Amino acid sequence: MTDYQRTEQDVYEQAAAWLEKLSAGELDSLSKRRFSHWLGADPKHRTVLIAMVETWNDPALNQVLARYQSRSPGRLRRAWPQFGLATAATFAMVLLAGGYWSLARQPAVTPYELHTAKAESAQQQLADGSVLEMAPDTQLTVNFSSARRQVVQGLGAAYFSVEKDKQRPFEVRLGQASVVAVGTEFNIDQDPDLIDITVYEGAVQVQASAAGPNLLLKAGEQVRISNQQLSEVRKVDLQQLVDWRSGWIEIENESLAYLLHRLNRSGNTEISAAPELRQLRVAGRFELANISQTLQALQQTYDLQLERSAQGVRLVRSP
């Protein structure tokens, strides 16, 4: 056993010992002080104890914890979570079968990935009731616990309909950037160069970097993050706004690279452009799934030519 594994085992054994004492009844004054000291000695102590309580979820234990919470110092009370019965039924049979130790040593919730292929969108309901609508070629990692709801979004686009939970804000991590909501609806569209965030209902808090300022973005507003910087907030008409869920893209003054990133999500033919064309400014309304029609429109409007190969289609200047 490594030193790390030995340390981990010690923490779980200490937490189990405290749970046994708590479930046996009221702690005496000396034990309360020792318990407070143990909780404050390492943030992991609290995390492991909470995970065990949520897994075990003994009603008598919860009553003792509630009494202890009401009498403990204010600093501890504010940090102490509310223990519910949501996970009790799930784990009851495992616990009765003697699986307590193997289960207690596992994280409360294991992160998992959601991924859509090119030309394939999907909808997913999360454990808290929130619903994700994922654009083609999008990857998300869901990491929920008793204290937080976090989704890490890679490249792609997703529309979030977040269930309200003031005790557990919903956070979307986007590299150094983040979007935090309590209960609202918003869309995030990320490519290698920028991130577009649009709020459809409620409000979200946006940061372009971990050390950057917080921006409160409200319904009918949109902001762009580029090079870890926030753009000016833009007002949008939600009734007229066209986003990826409609199957179309409508742009006014974006780079050709911006358009091609989104077309490549929705089709199985890889489309690229000559380096000197990547920053060509384009505008129009394009059907994402109708690649051939879009390419024809780009050819005619911007005097481009198509080069076809086994790798896909490349846009170049007409001679």
Sine and cosine of phi, psi and omega as CSV:
sin_phi,cos_phi,sin_psi,cos_psi,sin_omega,cos_omega
0.00,0.00,0.75,-0.67,0.01,-1.00
-0.96,0.28,0.24,-0.97,0.05,-1.00
-0.87,0.49,-0.63,0.78,0.01,-1.00
-0.89,0.46,-0.72,0.69,0.00,-1.00
-0.90,0.44,-0.61,0.79,0.01,-1.00
-0.91,0.42,-0.67,0.74,0.04,-1.00
-0.89,0.46,-0.70,0.72,0.04,-1.00
-0.85,0.52,-0.69,0.72,-0.02,-1.00
-0.90,0.44,-0.64,0.77,0.01,-1.00
-0.87,0.50,-0.68,0.73,-0.01,-1.00
-0.88,0.47,-0.71,0.70,0.00,-1.00
-0.90,0.43,-0.62,0.78,0.01,-1.00
-0.93,0.38,-0.64,0.77,0.06,-1.00
-0.89,0.45,-0.70,0.71,0.01,-1.00
-0.88,0.47,-0.67,0.74,0.01,-1.00
-0.89,0.46,-0.62,0.79,0.01,-1.00
-0.91,0.42,-0.65,0.76,0.04,-1.00
-0.92,0.39,-0.62,0.78,0.04,-1.00
-0.88,0.47,-0.63,0.78,0.01,-1.00
-0.90,0.44,-0.66,0.75,0.02,-1.00
-0.91,0.41,-0.68,0.74,-0.02,-1.00
-0.91,0.42,-0.65,0.76,-0.03,-1.00
-0.95,0.30,-0.33,0.94,0.01,-1.00
-0.98,0.21,-0.30,0.95,0.01,-1.00
0.59,-0.81,-0.20,-0.98,-0.07,-1.00
-0.89,0.45,0.68,-0.74,0.10,-1.00
-0.98,0.20,0.60,-0.80,0.12,-0.99
-0.97,0.23,0.14,-0.99,-0.12,-0.99
-0.88,0.47,-0.63,0.77,0.01,-1.00
-0.91,0.41,-0.69,0.73,0.00,-1.00
-0.90,0.43,-0.60,0.80,0.04,-1.00
-0.88,0.48,-0.68,0.73,0.02,-1.00
-0.90,0.43,-0.66,0.75,0.02,-1.00
-0.90,0.43,-0.64,0.77,0.01,-1.00
-0.90,0.44,-0.70,0.72,0.04,-1.00
-0.88,0.48,-0.66,0.75,0.01,-1.00
-0.90,0.44,-0.67,0.74,0.00,-1.00
-0.90,0.44,-0.68,0.74,0.02,-1.00
-0.88,0.48,-0.65,0.76,-0.07,-1.00
-0.99,0.15,-0.19,0.98,-0.08,-1.00
-0.94,0.34,-0.49,0.87,-0.06,-1.00
-0.37,-0.93,0.79,-0.62,0.02,-1.00
-0.82,0.57,-0.46,0.89,-0.02,-1.00
-0.91,0.41,-0.50,0.87,0.01,-1.00
-0.85,0.53,-0.74,0.67,0.00,-1.00
-0.90,0.44,-0.69,0.73,-0.03,-1.00
-0.87,0.50,-0.73,0.69,-0.02,-1.00
-0.91,0.41,-0.68,0.74,-0.01,-1.00
-0.88,0.47,-0.69,0.72,0.01,-1.00
-0.89,0.46,-0.68,0.73,0.01,-1.00
-0.87,0.49,-0.64,0.77,0.01,-1.00
-0.93,0.38,-0.68,0.73,0.00,-1.00
-0.88,0.48,-0.68,0.73,-0.02,-1.00
-0.92,0.40,-0.53,0.85,0.02,-1.00
-0.97,0.22,-0.69,0.72,-0.01,-1.00
-0.96,0.27,-0.84,0.54,0.05,-1.00
0.80,0.60,0.78,0.62,0.06,-1.00
-0.98,0.17,0.81,-0.59,-0.03,-1.00
-0.84,0.55,-0.66,0.75,0.00,-1.00
-0.89,0.45,-0.65,0.76,0.03,-1.00
-0.88,0.47,-0.69,0.73,0.00,-1.00
-0.89,0.46,-0.59,0.81,0.04,-1.00
-0.91,0.42,-0.66,0.75,0.03,-1.00
-0.90,0.44,-0.70,0.71,0.01,-1.00
-0.87,0.49,-0.64,0.77,0.01,-1.00
-0.90,0.44,-0.67,0.75,0.03,-1.00
-0.91,0.42,-0.66,0.75,0.01,-1.00
-0.90,0.43,-0.65,0.76,0.00,-1.00
-0.87,0.50,-0.68,0.73,-0.07,-1.00
-0.93,0.38,-0.36,0.93,-0.05,-1.00
-0.95,-0.30,-0.09,1.00,-0.06,-1.00
-0.99,0.14,0.25,-0.97,-0.02,-1.00
-0.86,0.51,0.44,-0.90,-0.05,-1.00
-0.83,0.56,-0.61,0.79,-0.01,-1.00
-0.87,0.50,-0.65,0.76,0.01,-1.00
-0.95,0.30,-0.63,0.78,-0.03,-1.00
-0.87,0.49,-0.67,0.74,-0.07,-1.00
-0.92,0.40,-0.53,0.85,-0.04,-1.00
-1.00,0.08,-0.26,0.96,-0.09,-1.00
-0.98,0.22,0.81,-0.59,-0.03,-1.00
-0.98,0.17,0.21,-0.98,0.12,-0.99
-1.00,0.03,0.76,-0.65,-0.02,-1.00
-0.99,-0.13,0.87,-0.49,-0.01,-1.00
-0.98,-0.20,-0.08,-1.00,-0.02,-1.00
-0.95,-0.31,0.23,0.97,-0.15,-0.99
-0.88,0.47,-0.58,0.81,-0.08,-1.00
-1.00,-0.10,-0.03,1.00,-0.12,-0.99
-0.88,0.48,-0.74,0.67,-0.06,-1.00
-0.89,0.45,-0.61,0.80,-0.05,-1.00
-0.88,0.47,-0.65,0.76,-0.15,-0.99
-0.98,-0.20,-0.07,1.00,-0.13,-0.99
-0.84,0.55,-0.75,0.66,-0.05,-1.00
-0.91,0.42,-0.60,0.80,0.02,-1.00
-0.89,0.45,-0.69,0.72,-0.02,-1.00
-0.91,0.42,-0.67,0.74,-0.01,-1.00
-0.91,0.41,-0.47,0.88,0.00,-1.00
-0.99,0.14,-0.01,1.00,0.05,-1.00
1.00,-0.03,0.34,0.94,-0.04,-1.00
-1.00,-0.03,0.33,0.94,-0.11,-0.99
-0.86,0.51,-0.74,0.67,-0.11,-0.99
-0.92,0.39,-0.70,0.71,-0.02,-1.00
-0.91,0.42,-0.58,0.82,-0.01,-1.00
-0.96,0.27,-0.65,0.76,-0.06,-1.00
-0.91,0.42,-0.43,0.90,-0.03,-1.00
-0.99,0.12,-0.06,1.00,0.03,-1.00
-0.99,-0.10,0.42,-0.91,0.07,-1.00
-0.88,0.48,0.44,-0.90,-0.01,-1.00
-0.86,0.51,-0.65,0.76,0.03,-1.00
-0.66,-0.75,0.74,-0.68,0.02,-1.00
-1.00,-0.02,0.80,-0.60,0.06,-1.00
-0.85,0.53,0.56,-0.83,0.04,-1.00
-0.63,-0.78,0.37,-0.93,-0.08,-1.00
-0.97,-0.26,0.56,-0.83,0.15,-0.99
-0.86,-0.50,0.70,-0.71,-0.05,-1.00
-0.55,-0.83,0.67,-0.74,0.11,-0.99
-0.93,-0.38,0.57,-0.82,0.05,-1.00
-0.99,0.15,0.16,-0.99,0.10,-1.00
-0.87,0.49,0.60,-0.80,0.03,-1.00
0.90,0.43,0.31,0.95,-0.02,-1.00
-0.70,-0.71,0.87,-0.49,0.08,-1.00
-0.98,-0.19,0.20,-0.98,-0.04,-1.00
-0.40,-0.92,0.34,-0.94,0.09,-1.00
-0.81,-0.58,0.67,-0.74,-0.06,-1.00
-0.65,-0.76,0.77,-0.64,0.11,-0.99
-1.00,-0.07,0.74,-0.68,-0.01,-1.00
-1.00,-0.01,0.14,-0.99,-0.09,-1.00
-0.89,0.46,-0.46,0.89,-0.03,-1.00
-1.00,0.05,-0.01,1.00,-0.02,-1.00
0.99,-0.13,-0.17,0.98,0.07,-1.00
-0.91,0.41,0.48,-0.87,-0.04,-1.00
-0.85,-0.52,0.73,-0.68,0.07,-1.00
-0.94,-0.34,0.73,-0.69,0.17,-0.99
-0.93,-0.37,0.88,-0.48,-0.13,-0.99
-0.95,-0.30,0.76,-0.65,0.08,-1.00
-0.95,0.30,0.25,-0.97,0.07,-1.00
-0.85,0.53,0.50,-0.87,0.07,-1.00
0.82,0.57,0.78,0.62,-0.02,-1.00
-0.81,-0.59,0.63,-0.77,0.01,-1.00
-0.79,-0.61,0.74,-0.67,0.04,-1.00
-0.76,-0.65,0.56,-0.83,0.15,-0.99
-0.89,-0.45,0.85,-0.53,-0.05,-1.00
-0.99,-0.16,0.80,-0.60,-0.04,-1.00
-0.68,-0.74,1.00,-0.02,-0.01,-1.00
-0.97,-0.23,0.53,-0.84,0.12,-0.99
-0.55,-0.83,-0.10,-0.99,0.01,-1.00
-0.93,0.36,-0.36,0.93,-0.09,-1.00
-0.96,-0.27,-0.28,0.96,-0.09,-1.00
-0.45,-0.89,0.33,-0.94,0.16,-0.99
-0.82,-0.57,0.91,-0.42,-0.05,-1.00
-0.74,-0.67,0.69,-0.73,0.12,-0.99
-0.81,-0.59,0.76,-0.65,0.09,-1.00
-0.98,-0.19,0.86,-0.52,-0.05,-1.00
-0.96,-0.28,0.78,-0.62,0.14,-0.99
-1.00,0.01,-0.44,-0.90,0.03,-1.00
-0.91,0.42,0.48,-0.88,0.00,-1.00
0.86,-0.51,-0.17,-0.99,-0.05,-1.00
-0.73,-0.69,0.54,-0.84,0.03,-1.00
-0.49,-0.87,0.61,-0.79,0.07,-1.00
-0.96,-0.29,0.81,-0.58,-0.09,-1.00
-0.94,-0.33,0.85,-0.53,0.16,-0.99
-0.94,-0.33,0.98,-0.18,-0.22,-0.98
-1.00,-0.09,0.78,-0.62,0.11,-0.99
-0.94,0.33,0.63,-0.78,-0.05,-1.00
-0.96,0.30,0.74,-0.67,0.06,-1.00
-0.36,-0.93,1.00,-0.08,-0.08,-1.00
-0.91,0.42,-0.44,0.90,-0.01,-1.00
-0.98,0.22,-0.37,0.93,-0.02,-1.00
-0.73,-0.69,1.00,0.05,0.06,-1.00
-0.84,0.54,0.50,-0.87,-0.03,-1.00
-0.99,-0.14,0.88,-0.48,-0.07,-1.00
-0.90,-0.44,0.72,-0.69,0.15,-0.99
-0.93,-0.36,0.86,-0.50,0.03,-1.00
-1.00,-0.07,0.71,-0.70,-0.02,-1.00
-0.73,-0.69,0.96,0.29,-0.13,-0.99
0.92,0.39,-0.83,-0.56,0.04,-1.00
-0.98,0.22,-0.32,0.95,-0.06,-1.00
-1.00,0.05,0.29,-0.96,0.04,-1.00
-0.46,-0.89,0.45,-0.89,0.10,-0.99
-0.77,-0.64,0.80,-0.60,-0.05,-1.00
-0.84,-0.55,0.73,-0.68,0.00,-1.00
-0.66,-0.75,0.33,-0.94,0.12,-0.99
-0.98,-0.20,-0.79,0.61,0.06,-1.00
-0.36,-0.93,0.96,-0.28,-0.12,-0.99
-0.23,-0.97,-0.07,-1.00,0.05,-1.00
-0.75,-0.66,0.74,-0.67,-0.02,-1.00
-0.42,-0.91,0.32,-0.95,-0.01,-1.00
-0.85,-0.52,0.68,-0.73,0.07,-1.00
-0.82,-0.57,0.81,-0.59,0.00,-1.00
-0.83,-0.55,0.91,-0.42,-0.10,-0.99
-0.85,-0.53,0.75,-0.66,0.16,-0.99
-0.80,-0.59,-0.02,-1.00,-0.08,-1.00
-0.88,0.47,-0.32,0.95,-0.11,-0.99
-0.96,-0.29,-0.41,0.91,-0.12,-0.99
-0.35,-0.94,0.21,-0.98,0.04,-1.00
-0.75,-0.66,0.80,-0.60,0.09,-1.00
-0.96,-0.29,0.76,-0.65,-0.01,-1.00
-0.83,-0.56,0.82,-0.57,0.00,-1.00
-0.81,-0.59,0.76,-0.65,0.00,-1.00
-0.98,-0.20,0.79,-0.61,-0.01,-1.00
-0.98,-0.19,-0.44,0.90,-0.02,-1.00
-0.44,-0.90,0.65,-0.76,0.03,-1.00
0.97,0.25,-0.63,-0.78,-0.03,-1.00
-0.45,-0.89,0.42,-0.91,0.07,-1.00
-0.72,-0.69,0.35,-0.94,0.08,-1.00
-0.97,-0.26,0.80,-0.60,-0.09,-1.00
-0.89,-0.47,0.69,-0.73,0.15,-0.99
-0.78,-0.62,0.72,-0.69,0.02,-1.00
-0.99,0.15,-0.38,0.93,0.05,-1.00
-0.45,-0.89,0.25,-0.97,-0.06,-1.00
-0.87,0.49,-0.55,0.84,-0.03,-1.00
-0.99,-0.14,0.02,1.00,-0.06,-1.00
-0.98,0.18,0.20,-0.98,0.01,-1.00
-0.95,0.32,0.38,-0.93,0.07,-1.00
-1.00,0.02,0.68,-0.73,0.06,-1.00
-0.87,-0.50,0.80,-0.60,0.08,-1.00
-1.00,0.01,0.91,-0.41,-0.03,-1.00
-0.96,-0.29,0.81,-0.58,-0.10,-0.99
-0.95,-0.30,0.17,-0.99,-0.01,-1.00
-0.82,0.57,0.71,-0.71,-0.02,-1.00
1.00,0.09,0.23,0.97,0.02,-1.00
-0.83,-0.56,0.45,-0.89,-0.04,-1.00
-0.65,-0.76,0.59,-0.81,0.06,-1.00
-0.65,-0.76,0.43,-0.90,0.01,-1.00
-0.86,-0.50,0.67,-0.74,0.10,-0.99
-0.94,-0.34,0.82,-0.58,0.04,-1.00
-0.59,-0.80,0.76,-0.65,-0.04,-1.00
0.81,0.58,0.65,0.76,0.02,-1.00
0.86,0.51,0.51,0.86,0.04,-1.00
-0.81,-0.59,0.60,-0.80,0.05,-1.00
-1.00,0.02,0.68,-0.74,0.10,-1.00
-0.98,0.18,0.05,-1.00,0.18,-0.98
-0.91,0.41,0.56,-0.83,0.04,-1.00
-0.94,0.33,0.72,-0.69,-0.02,-1.00
-0.92,-0.39,0.73,-0.68,0.09,-1.00
-0.99,0.17,0.68,-0.73,0.02,-1.00
-0.77,-0.64,0.53,-0.85,0.07,-1.00
-1.00,0.02,0.97,-0.25,-0.09,-1.00
-0.90,0.44,-0.47,0.88,0.01,-1.00
-0.95,0.33,-0.48,0.88,-0.04,-1.00
-0.98,-0.22,-0.20,0.98,-0.10,-1.00
-0.92,0.40,0.72,-0.70,0.05,-1.00
-0.96,-0.29,0.90,-0.44,0.10,-1.00
-0.88,-0.48,-0.01,-1.00,-0.14,-0.99
-0.85,0.53,-0.43,0.90,-0.05,-1.00
-0.91,0.40,-0.38,0.93,0.02,-1.00
-0.98,0.19,-0.22,0.97,-0.07,-1.00
1.00,0.04,0.07,1.00,-0.02,-1.00
-0.80,-0.61,0.29,-0.96,0.17,-0.99
-0.74,-0.67,0.73,-0.68,0.00,-1.00
-0.83,-0.56,0.88,-0.47,-0.06,-1.00
-0.77,-0.64,0.48,-0.88,-0.05,-1.00
-0.95,-0.31,-0.68,0.73,-0.06,-1.00
-0.43,-0.90,0.93,0.37,0.01,-1.00
-0.91,-0.41,0.27,-0.96,0.04,-1.00
-0.97,0.26,0.39,-0.92,0.08,-1.00
-0.88,0.48,-0.58,0.82,0.04,-1.00
-0.87,0.50,-0.64,0.77,0.03,-1.00
-0.85,0.52,-0.74,0.67,-0.01,-1.00
-0.91,0.42,-0.69,0.72,-0.06,-1.00
-0.91,0.41,-0.57,0.82,0.06,-1.00
-0.84,0.55,-0.68,0.73,-0.07,-1.00
-0.98,0.21,-0.56,0.83,0.09,-1.00
-0.91,0.41,-0.61,0.79,-0.04,-1.00
-0.93,0.36,-0.41,0.91,0.10,-1.00
-0.92,0.38,-0.59,0.80,-0.21,-0.98
-1.00,-0.08,-0.12,0.99,-0.01,-1.00
-0.76,-0.66,0.32,-0.95,-0.01,-1.00
-1.00,-0.05,-0.06,1.00,0.06,-1.00
-0.99,-0.12,0.85,-0.53,-0.02,-1.00
-0.96,0.27,0.81,-0.59,-0.01,-1.00
-0.91,-0.41,0.77,-0.64,0.03,-1.00
-0.75,-0.66,0.07,-1.00,0.01,-1.00
-0.65,-0.76,0.49,-0.87,0.10,-1.00
-0.84,0.54,0.57,-0.82,-0.08,-1.00
-0.78,0.63,-0.62,0.78,-0.05,-1.00
-0.95,0.32,-0.18,0.98,-0.01,-1.00
-0.99,-0.17,-0.17,0.99,-0.13,-0.99
-0.86,0.50,-0.58,0.82,-0.02,-1.00
-0.99,-0.11,0.16,0.99,0.08,-1.00
-0.85,0.52,0.79,-0.62,-0.03,-1.00
-0.99,0.16,0.76,-0.65,-0.04,-1.00
-0.78,-0.63,0.33,-0.94,0.02,-1.00
-0.50,-0.87,0.39,-0.92,0.04,-1.00
0.61,-0.79,0.02,-1.00,0.04,-1.00
-0.89,-0.47,0.86,-0.52,-0.13,-0.99
-0.79,-0.62,0.66,-0.75,0.08,-1.00
-0.99,0.13,0.86,-0.50,-0.14,-0.99
-0.89,0.46,-0.58,0.81,-0.06,-1.00
-1.00,0.09,-0.25,0.97,-0.04,-1.00
-0.99,-0.15,0.97,0.26,-0.12,-0.99
-0.90,0.43,-0.67,0.75,-0.07,-1.00
-0.89,0.46,-0.65,0.76,0.01,-1.00
-0.92,0.39,-0.64,0.77,0.01,-1.00
-0.90,0.43,-0.69,0.72,0.01,-1.00
-0.89,0.45,-0.63,0.78,0.03,-1.00
-0.89,0.45,-0.66,0.75,0.01,-1.00
-0.91,0.42,-0.65,0.76,0.02,-1.00
-0.91,0.42,-0.65,0.76,0.04,-1.00
-0.84,0.55,-0.78,0.62,-0.10,-0.99
-0.94,0.33,-0.65,0.76,-0.10,-1.00
-0.97,0.25,-0.60,0.80,-0.13,-0.99
-0.90,-0.44,0.22,0.97,0.08,-1.00
0.83,0.55,0.83,0.56,-0.01,-1.00
-0.93,-0.38,0.20,-0.98,0.00,-1.00
-0.75,-0.66,0.53,-0.85,-0.01,-1.00
-0.98,-0.19,0.73,-0.68,0.15,-0.99
-0.91,-0.41,0.90,-0.44,-0.06,-1.00
-0.98,-0.19,0.63,-0.78,0.04,-1.00
-0.49,-0.87,-0.01,-1.00,0.03,-1.00
-0.91,0.42,-0.40,0.92,-0.01,-1.00
-0.99,0.15,-0.29,0.96,-0.01,-1.00
0.64,-0.77,-0.57,-0.82,-0.05,-1.00
-0.85,-0.52,0.68,-0.73,0.02,-1.00
-0.83,-0.55,0.75,-0.66,0.04,-1.00
-1.00,-0.03,0.77,-0.63,0.02,-1.00
-0.70,-0.71,0.23,-0.97,0.09,-1.00
-0.93,0.37,0.62,-0.79,0.11,-0.99
-0.94,0.35,0.63,-0.78,0.00,-1.00
-0.91,0.42,0.00,0.00,0.00,0.00
